[in-house]
Amino acid sequence: MSETWFCPLNLTLINLTTQRIYNHCNHLQAHEYVVRPLFIASTEAYIYRGTLKERVTSLGEIMKPIELKDESILIPQKGKYIFDKTQECITGHEYLWNVDWCRRGSIVMVLENGFDFSEIFRHCYKPCIIKNPNSGQSSGAIRFCKQAREKNTIATVLSASNGIEWLTIYASDEVFEKIYSLAESLCKSREDWGNETLNQVIN
């Protein structure tokens, strides 16, 4: 498959019918059932800088960028930040994972090719192939994901624009086909989920 037209796998973690009703500081089921196993298994985990400017929504809400340099769990590294995995990087830092509107950049977690997505896919909606993988992502993160794919590793990325709602997966052709087939068999459709929601706040 040519690099120029490779389309990564996209998975929805948050119930689309109830999205955005959670607070950005809420601890969600997606943190424990999707993000944490990916983070623990990752050989590298990075977060990219977001927008440098404040934005105002149509409702007049001011969206301020996150100052990543002030985050105790992040270490600067050549235009991005690496997570300090010796610390707890999810609980207590939910806003870093949840926040949208490019207030932080994309989050990339690199995995070995043999990583088993089975349990993670049981907590995601049916996958789709996206043809505009650059949309809503930090350009540096996309370059890094493509390089990881070329090195025969798997790169997963949470978007800058949609926070924790979508997970995109990059992998070599052979590995990607296996991942996609597994996602098709294990991820649920919106109808299957019914009234269940992955953005239920954990007490």
Secondary structure, DSSP 4 states (H G I P E B T S, - for coil): --GGG---EEEE-S-TTSTT-S-TT--BHHIIIIIHHHHHH-SEEEEE---SS-EE-TT--EEPPP-GGG-TTEEEETTEEEE-TTS--STT-HHHHH--TTSS--EEEEE-TT---HHHHTTSBPPEE-S-TTTTS-HHHHHHHHHHHHTT-EEEEE-TTTTTSEEEEE--HHHHHHHHHHHHHHSBPHHHHTT--TTPBP-
